[in-house]
Structures are given as structure tokens and as C-alpha cells.
């Protein structure tokens, strides 16, 4: 399960258009400024990054996939 704060940070980064979401390291750098805990989770759970993006995408498109 992906923590809610991680999803919220990913949504905010994606909506800002500041970076391509495929740039995991760049996303983590931005997340570090927004929510250090979310950035730590993203660093510690690299294998789940794709899943986190899928959940974020479902959230943005109106679903609630988790």
C-alpha cells in the first residue's frame, strides 16, 4: 500500500508540470522540498515507484485505486 502523503505529493508534482514523472530521482528531489517523509518513502521503496505512479494516475483521473 502506498502512503497517502506520497500519493498527494506525486499528484502535486504531476499537476505542477515541473518535471517528467518518469524522472524518479528528479521527482524525489522535488518531493524532498514538499514532504521529506514522502521523499524518504520514495527513496526507500524504489521498486514501488511505478505502482505509486499508477495509484496517482488513477486518483487524478477520478478513480481511487490503491
Residue, then its C-alpha position, 0 to 999 in steps of 0.5 A: x500500500x502506498x502512503x497517502x502523503x506520497x500519493x498527494x505529493x506525486x499528484x502535486x508534482x504531476x499537476x505542477x508540470x515541473x518535471x517528467x514523472x518518469x524522472x524518479x530521482x528528479x521527482x524525489x528531489x522535488x518531493x524532498x522540498x514538499x514532504x521529506x517523509x514522502x521523499x524518504x518513502x520514495x527513496x526507500x521503496x524504489x521498486x514501488x515507484x511505478x505502482x505509486x505512479x499508477x495509484x496517482x494516475x488513477x486518483x487524478x483521473x477520478x478513480x481511487x485505486x490503491 
